[in-house]
Amino acid sequence: MTVLSIREQSLRITNEPIVYYFWFKKDCFDNLLNLLISEIDINRVLVKKINEEDYGLLYVGKGKNGNDRLVKYHIHDSQNFHKTGVQNGRLSSLRQTLCGLLQLQMSSSKNDINTFMDNNCIVEFESCILEQLDTIEHEKIISNYLPLNYQNTKNILTSRHRKILRDCKRSMRQ
């Protein structure tokens, strides 16, 4: 489902544990991945057609409570961590990465990130049992090439790629 449809319709999803997948329109790759251009291997990104458009899987995550983690935290930023949680690291890791790569100040870019996600993202998820959550997420990360993930990518992304992710997030943390 699109991030836009979740936001506009105030959709709720399961409260069960989930692993979720953020697919981004390939049309936004040049803008989104520009800072990584020297390090990224775009041919390794999993691509699929969704509604007649090409999307690439760029980020995988997990949540013990699917609705709280995916919808409230990543999609809505319902606690308004863009304003209150930037310095203490409570802003969604995906939102931090998007701010860093798009060169947007975290504390003032909630609407810009919402618009970017609304225009470019489709999200999928799968429910699982809590005891398997960490294992499934880890397996999905290490078996894909996910240029927006930082955790569990040490042997997948170059050290320079990971440094760019870390540094661009730091520079936008205001």
Order of alpha helices (4+ residues) and beta strands (2+ residues): alpha-beta-alpha-beta-beta-alpha-alpha-alpha-beta-alpha-alpha
